[in-house]
Amino acid sequence: MMMPEITPEEQAALSKALCEALDPLAAAIRARRSGLAQDRMWDADPAEVALSVLAAWKVVDGAVKRLTATAAGTAGSYGASYEQLGAVWGITRQGARKKWPDAVQRPAQEAGTLELFGGKARLVQAPGGGWGWTATGADGVVGAADDGVHHVSAEVAAAHAGAFLREHS
């Protein structure tokens, strides 16, 4: 995907809209710092006014970063890859993964199956890194790791699944 380009007119309109949106925040920041009323912001020392504008842009920068991460996570939740996120942002796949580490959810990975006591269990690594299991005992009873419980390793999950299979042999 190519980087979106905007026309000079669109850039000018964007800059104007951002500055207009920023003015009330800059005035509020300046009023808190100086004790002047918000409507008198521009009467203050020019350097102080400029610093309050810079402080407001810092607040906006943080908000844009949060909104960008939300947009990347939304795209990832709909199936976008890190390669696609990077292409839109003009960075590599690895750069996108570093910038938004939780944007793309990895599918659960199966670690294998366990057959004991006439039953069968499947061990699965959750996207968050923990391990779970689902099993069907020899008696036909189906079980799984408790909701939200993720074991620290495949071996621990296998031990719990094995205990379930023994109980339902």
Backbone as CSV, one residue per row, in Angstrom:
resi,resn,N_x,N_y,N_z,CA_x,CA_y,CA_z,C_x,C_y,C_z
1,MET,0.850,-1.174,0.000,0.000,0.000,0.000,0.890,1.230,0.000
2,MET,0.551,2.184,-0.803,1.335,3.412,-0.876,0.932,4.349,0.250
3,MET,1.888,5.179,0.637,1.608,6.189,1.657,0.587,7.173,1.097
4,PRO,-0.393,7.545,1.899,-1.365,8.519,1.397,-0.700,9.881,1.220
5,GLU,-1.006,10.514,0.134,-0.489,11.856,-0.112,-1.659,12.813,-0.066
6,ILE,-1.401,13.996,0.465,-2.447,15.002,0.478,-1.957,16.204,-0.316
7,THR,-2.900,16.927,-0.832,-2.571,18.096,-1.646,-2.116,19.241,-0.739
8,PRO,-1.450,20.228,-1.298,-1.080,21.395,-0.488,-2.302,22.087,0.136
9,GLU,-3.401,22.099,-0.591,-4.622,22.710,-0.047,-5.139,21.906,1.146
10,GLU,-5.102,20.568,1.028,-5.540,19.726,2.144,-4.609,19.905,3.345
11,GLN,-3.302,20.031,3.095,-2.338,20.256,4.180,-2.615,21.580,4.878
12,ALA,-2.896,22.619,4.108,-3.196,23.927,4.695,-4.472,23.871,5.529
13,ALA,-5.500,23.209,5.005,-6.764,23.079,5.748,-6.564,22.271,7.021
14,LEU,-5.756,21.215,6.951,-5.482,20.393,8.129,-4.746,21.212,9.186
15,SER,-3.705,21.934,8.769,-2.952,22.764,9.715,-3.854,23.793,10.379
16,LYS,-4.709,24.450,9.607,-5.617,25.454,10.159,-6.578,24.824,11.171
17,ALA,-7.157,23.673,10.819,-8.104,23.005,11.720,-7.417,22.558,13.007
18,LEU,-6.198,22.048,12.895,-5.477,21.622,14.096,-5.147,22.798,14.997
19,CYS,-4.706,23.895,14.399,-4.395,25.088,15.206,-5.646,25.639,15.884
20,GLU,-6.756,25.673,15.175,-8.008,26.144,15.775,-8.450,25.234,16.916
21,ALA,-8.259,23.929,16.734,-8.629,22.987,17.793,-7.678,23.107,18.985
22,LEU,-6.442,23.473,18.719,-5.432,23.559,19.766,-5.573,24.818,20.624
23,ASP,-6.076,25.898,20.069,-6.128,27.177,20.778,-6.774,27.084,22.165
24,PRO,-7.939,26.458,22.326,-8.528,26.408,23.674,-7.655,25.638,24.672
25,LEU,-7.010,24.562,24.219,-6.136,23.799,25.112,-4.914,24.634,25.492
26,ALA,-4.304,25.297,24.520,-3.141,26.146,24.808,-3.527,27.272,25.765
27,ALA,-4.697,27.868,25.562,-5.157,28.947,26.446,-5.368,28.427,27.864
28,ALA,-5.923,27.234,27.993,-6.150,26.663,29.328,-4.819,26.367,30.016
29,ILE,-3.876,25.823,29.277,-2.560,25.530,29.850,-1.876,26.835,30.274
30,ARG,-1.938,27.835,29.409,-1.312,29.134,29.719,-1.974,29.768,30.933
31,ALA,-3.290,29.683,31.031,-3.999,30.267,32.175,-3.563,29.586,33.472
32,ARG,-3.431,28.269,33.455,-3.007,27.560,34.667,-1.574,27.936,35.046
33,ARG,-0.706,28.105,34.062,0.698,28.423,34.347,0.880,29.862,34.822
34,SER,0.107,30.790,34.266,0.351,32.213,34.536,-0.633,32.837,35.509
35,GLY,-1.782,32.239,35.659,-2.823,32.846,36.474,-3.641,33.870,35.702
36,LEU,-3.305,34.094,34.416,-4.097,35.005,33.583,-5.373,34.310,33.126
37,ALA,-6.401,35.070,32.863,-7.632,34.506,32.305,-7.338,33.951,30.911
38,GLN,-8.080,32.943,30.506,-7.851,32.318,29.214,-7.974,33.314,28.064
39,ASP,-8.907,34.239,28.175,-9.091,35.195,27.080,-7.958,36.227,26.998
40,ARG,-7.059,36.229,27.979,-5.910,37.148,27.972,-4.607,36.419,27.656
41,MET,-4.703,35.179,27.169,-3.508,34.371,26.901,-2.502,35.118,26.034
42,TRP,-2.971,35.776,25.010,-2.065,36.406,24.046,-1.473,37.709,24.581
43,ASP,-1.910,38.165,25.761,-1.344,39.366,26.374,-0.063,39.052,27.157
44,ALA,0.248,37.804,27.344,1.396,37.397,28.156,2.697,37.540,27.363
45,ASP,3.800,37.264,28.042,5.126,37.269,27.418,5.114,36.312,26.223
46,PRO,5.582,36.740,25.039,5.527,35.901,23.839,6.213,34.541,23.998
47,ALA,7.328,34.507,24.710,7.998,33.210,24.911,7.115,32.276,25.737
48,GLU,6.466,32.822,26.766,5.577,32.000,27.597,4.368,31.510,26.798
49,VAL,3.852,32.375,25.944,2.732,31.976,25.087,3.176,30.835,24.165
50,ALA,4.340,31.014,23.545,4.851,29.978,22.641,5.086,28.665,23.384
51,LEU,5.581,28.738,24.613,5.795,27.517,25.401,4.475,26.847,25.765
52,SER,3.434,27.629,26.023,2.135,27.019,26.323,1.567,26.341,25.083
53,VAL,1.814,26.928,23.921,1.387,26.281,22.675,2.153,24.976,22.485
54,LEU,3.461,24.998,22.740,4.271,23.781,22.638,3.770,22.714,23.619
55,ALA,3.441,23.131,24.834,2.915,22.186,25.826,1.603,21.566,25.344
56,ALA,0.771,22.378,24.713,-0.491,21.852,24.180,-0.226,20.847,23.065
57,TRP,0.750,21.134,22.206,1.091,20.174,21.141,1.601,18.864,21.733
58,LYS,2.306,18.938,22.860,2.777,17.718,23.531,1.584,16.874,23.975
59,VAL,0.565,17.517,24.511,-0.658,16.805,24.909,-1.311,16.165,23.685
60,VAL,-1.390,16.923,22.594,-1.981,16.406,21.352,-1.159,15.237,20.819
61,ASP,0.165,15.348,20.895,1.043,14.273,20.428,0.742,12.970,21.171
62,GLY,0.579,13.054,22.485,0.244,11.863,23.271,-1.111,11.295,22.873
63,ALA,-2.081,12.177,22.638,-3.415,11.721,22.230,-3.359,11.059,20.855
64,VAL,-2.589,11.630,19.939,-2.460,11.044,18.602,-1.802,9.668,18.692
65,LYS,-0.794,9.525,19.537,-0.142,8.217,19.701,-1.133,7.177,20.226
66,ARG,-1.941,7.565,21.211,-2.944,6.631,21.745,-3.970,6.272,20.674
67,LEU,-4.450,7.266,19.940,-5.442,7.013,18.889,-4.849,6.179,17.756
68,THR,-3.575,6.416,17.444,-2.898,5.631,16.415,-2.801,4.166,16.848
69,ALA,-2.434,3.931,18.100,-2.350,2.563,18.609,-3.725,1.892,18.565
70,THR,-4.766,2.647,18.879,-6.122,2.101,18.804,-6.482,1.738,17.374
71,ALA,-6.139,2.612,16.424,-6.428,2.332,15.018,-5.651,1.108,14.537
72,ALA,-4.392,0.993,14.942,-3.588,-0.172,14.551,-4.183,-1.443,15.155
73,GLY,-4.601,-1.375,16.414,-5.220,-2.541,17.062,-6.533,-2.924,16.411
74,THR,-7.297,-1.923,15.999,-8.556,-2.204,15.305,-8.284,-2.883,13.977
75,ALA,-7.321,-2.357,13.227,-6.963,-2.982,11.948,-6.479,-4.414,12.173
76,GLY,-5.653,-4.612,13.205,-5.174,-5.954,13.524,-6.293,-6.897,13.921
77,SER,-7.288,-6.381,14.635,-8.404,-7.239,15.052,-9.254,-7.679,13.865
78,TYR,-9.181,-6.913,12.768,-9.904,-7.283,11.557,-9.041,-8.082,10.595
79,GLY,-7.841,-8.458,11.041,-7.010,-9.337,10.233,-5.829,-8.703,9.546
80,ALA,-5.597,-7.407,9.745,-4.430,-6.774,9.128,-3.156,-7.346,9.741
81,SER,-2.142,-7.496,8.921,-0.854,-8.025,9.379,0.074,-6.871,9.753
82,TYR,1.166,-7.213,10.432,2.164,-6.188,10.728,2.778,-5.637,9.447
83,GLU,2.883,-6.449,8.434,3.390,-5.967,7.151,2.481,-4.871,6.597
84,GLN,1.162,-5.080,6.676,0.219,-4.075,6.191,0.245,-2.819,7.053
85,LEU,0.305,-2.983,8.368,0.368,-1.816,9.251,1.624,-1.002,8.961
86,GLY,2.738,-1.690,8.784,3.987,-1.005,8.475,3.929,-0.272,7.153
87,ALA,3.323,-0.894,6.152,3.228,-0.260,4.834,2.429,1.030,4.912
88,VAL,1.343,1.020,5.657,0.519,2.227,5.797,1.288,3.318,6.538
89,TRP,2.096,2.938,7.524,2.804,3.901,8.349,4.154,4.290,7.752
90,GLY,4.569,3.574,6.705,5.850,3.873,6.071,7.041,3.300,6.807
91,ILE,6.821,2.180,7.504,7.896,1.511,8.237,7.874,0.025,7.888
92,THR,8.860,-0.688,8.350,8.937,-2.123,8.074,7.943,-2.898,8.934
93,ARG,7.763,-4.155,8.595,6.931,-5.053,9.400,7.466,-5.111,10.828
94,GLN,8.794,-5.226,10.958,9.402,-5.293,12.286,9.193,-3.983,13.051
95,GLY,9.264,-2.867,12.332,9.017,-1.571,12.969,7.591,-1.456,13.477
96,ALA,6.650,-1.969,12.696,5.241,-1.949,13.113,5.029,-2.836,14.335
97,ARG,5.675,-3.998,14.355,5.550,-4.903,15.508,6.120,-4.239,16.764
98,LYS,7.206,-3.506,16.608,7.812,-2.814,17.749,6.943,-1.640,18.204
99,LYS,6.388,-0.903,17.241,5.573,0.275,17.551,4.255,-0.105,18.210
100,TRP,3.614,-1.157,17.693,2.306,-1.599,18.212,2.370,-3.093,18.530
101,PRO,3.039,-3.484,19.611,3.275,-4.908,19.869,2.015,-5.755,20.056
102,ASP,0.927,-5.154,20.452,-0.290,-5.932,20.698,-1.345,-5.739,19.616
103,ALA,-0.989,-5.111,18.510,-1.985,-4.800,17.483,-2.479,-6.033,16.747
104,VAL,-1.601,-6.962,16.467,-1.970,-8.160,15.715,-1.944,-9.341,16.673
105,GLN,-3.083,-9.986,16.803,-3.170,-11.127,17.691,-2.712,-12.383,16.976
106,ARG,-1.819,-13.079,17.604,-1.367,-14.344,17.036,-2.393,-15.414,17.363
107,PRO,-2.643,-16.307,16.402,-3.578,-17.390,16.712,-2.973,-18.330,17.748
108,ALA,-3.837,-19.003,18.465,-3.362,-19.981,19.441,-2.547,-21.051,18.729
109,GLN,-1.495,-21.508,19.379,-0.650,-22.540,18.794,-0.892,-23.850,19.521
110,GLU,-1.087,-24.886,18.756,-1.296,-26.199,19.355,0.054,-26.829,19.623
111,ALA,0.217,-27.363,20.840,1.483,-27.981,21.217,1.447,-29.480,20.993
112,GLY,0.295,-29.999,20.759,0.199,-31.442,20.541,-0.960,-32.043,21.298
113,THR,-1.008,-33.326,21.224,-2.083,-34.051,21.899,-1.482,-35.015,22.900
114,LEU,-2.322,-35.390,23.821,-1.938,-36.286,24.898,-3.001,-37.379,24.967
115,GLU,-2.596,-38.631,24.846,-3.544,-39.742,24.940,-3.181,-40.571,26.154
116,LEU,-4.087,-40.579,27.126,-3.889,-41.317,28.373,-5.214,-41.869,28.859
117,PHE,-5.179,-43.018,29.500,-6.338,-43.594,30.164,-7.545,-43.704,29.242
118,GLY,-7.309,-43.897,27.946,-8.387,-44.053,26.984,-9.013,-42.750,26.517
119,GLY,-8.490,-41.612,26.949,-9.000,-40.303,26.533,-7.942,-39.539,25.760
120,LYS,-8.328,-38.361,25.337,-7.421,-37.554,24.520,-7.537,-36.089,24.926
121,ALA,-6.387,-35.410,25.024,-6.346,-33.987,25.362,-5.529,-33.251,24.310
122,ARG,-5.901,-32.015,24.105,-5.182,-31.142,23.170,-4.621,-29.976,23.971
123,LEU,-3.310,-29.723,23.849,-2.641,-28.631,24.544,-2.523,-27.451,23.584
124,VAL,-2.867,-26.259,24.074,-2.888,-25.071,23.221,-2.216,-23.913,23.943
125,GLN,-1.357,-23.177,23.203,-0.770,-21.964,23.756,-1.661,-20.784,23.392
126,ALA,-2.075,-20.037,24.401,-2.935,-18.868,24.195,-2.119,-17.727,23.598
127,PRO,-2.790,-16.766,22.927,-2.066,-15.626,22.355,-1.243,-14.860,23.386
128,GLY,-1.697,-14.831,24.631,-0.956,-14.131,25.681,0.250,-14.882,26.189
129,GLY,0.426,-16.131,25.753,1.610,-16.893,26.127,1.359,-18.032,27.078
130,GLY,0.250,-18.033,27.828,-0.029,-19.137,28.736,-0.491,-20.372,27.975
131,TRP,-0.651,-21.447,28.707,-1.047,-22.721,28.096,-2.361,-23.197,28.672
132,GLY,-3.188,-23.796,27.812,-4.464,-24.365,28.225,-4.626,-25.744,27.613
133,TRP,-5.768,-26.345,27.870,-6.032,-27.677,27.332,-7.521,-27.906,27.211
134,THR,-7.879,-28.797,26.296,-9.238,-29.327,26.195,-9.087,-30.832,26.097
135,ALA,-10.041,-31.555,26.660,-9.900,-33.012,26.689,-11.258,-33.690,26.661
136,THR,-11.238,-34.903,26.169,-12.400,-35.785,26.232,-11.940,-37.064,26.905
137,GLY,-12.544,-37.361,28.050,-12.171,-38.563,28.784,-12.725,-39.812,28.126
138,ALA,-12.247,-40.968,28.563,-12.715,-42.251,28.032,-14.204,-42.429,28.290
139,ASP,-14.728,-41.778,29.322,-16.152,-41.865,29.634,-16.997,-40.867,28.843
140,GLY,-16.364,-40.103,27.929,-17.088,-39.153,27.087,-17.243,-37.774,27.675
141,VAL,-16.793,-37.573,28.895,-16.892,-36.259,29.520,-15.845,-35.329,28.894
142,VAL,-16.303,-34.117,28.563,-15.420,-33.121,27.964,-15.022,-32.126,29.046
143,GLY,-13.748,-31.757,29.057,-13.263,-30.789,30.034,-12.234,-29.879,29.406
144,ALA,-11.947,-28.815,30.125,-10.950,-27.851,29.645,-10.380,-27.113,30.837
145,ALA,-9.253,-26.451,30.612,-8.694,-25.581,31.644,-9.765,-24.555,32.006
146,ASP,-9.854,-24.210,33.258,-10.856,-23.228,33.694,-10.726,-21.947,32.891
147,ASP,-11.866,-21.269,32.668,-11.864,-19.996,31.943,-10.846,-19.042,32.539
148,GLY,-10.017,-18.494,31.686,-9.047,-17.507,32.125,-7.811,-18.086,32.774
149,VAL,-7.785,-19.396,33.040,-6.615,-20.009,33.660,-5.665,-20.447,32.565
150,HIS,-4.472,-19.915,32.608,-3.443,-20.302,31.656,-2.238,-20.756,32.459
151,HIS,-1.789,-21.953,32.173,-0.651,-22.525,32.889,0.641,-21.953,32.333
152,VAL,1.688,-21.988,33.140,2.951,-21.356,32.762,3.707,-22.116,31.684
153,SER,3.410,-23.383,31.498,4.124,-24.151,30.479,3.215,-25.246,29.927
154,ALA,3.644,-25.798,28.792,2.900,-26.904,28.191,2.919,-28.110,29.125
155,GLU,4.006,-28.293,29.840,4.125,-29.435,30.751,3.124,-29.355,31.899
156,VAL,2.943,-28.152,32.447,1.981,-27.978,33.541,0.565,-28.194,33.018
157,ALA,0.266,-27.661,31.834,-1.053,-27.877,31.242,-1.269,-29.366,30.983
158,ALA,-0.238,-30.060,30.510,-0.346,-31.504,30.256,-0.614,-32.269,31.545
159,ALA,0.003,-31.842,32.633,-0.229,-32.504,33.922,-1.684,-32.363,34.351
160,HIS,-2.253,-31.161,34.177,-3.654,-30.940,34.540,-4.584,-31.730,33.613
161,ALA,-4.258,-31.735,32.326,-5.078,-32.510,31.381,-4.984,-33.991,31.702
162,GLY,-3.791,-34.478,32.051,-3.606,-35.884,32.413,-4.408,-36.256,33.647
163,ALA,-4.465,-35.360,34.628,-5.260,-35.617,35.832,-6.737,-35.722,35.466
164,PHE,-7.206,-34.856,34.575,-8.597,-34.917,34.112,-8.853,-36.252,33.416
165,LEU,-7.951,-36.657,32.522,-8.137,-37.916,31.792,-8.138,-39.102,32.743
166,ARG,-7.308,-39.078,33.792,-7.282,-40.175,34.772,-8.626,-40.241,35.511
167,GLU,-9.179,-39.069,35.868,-10.449,-39.044,36.590,-11.597,-39.532,35.709
168,HIS,-11.453,-39.432,34.406,-12.525,-39.785,33.484,-12.147,-40.963,32.590
169,SER,-11.435,-41.928,33.199,-11.025,-43.111,32.432,-12.097,-44.183,32.468
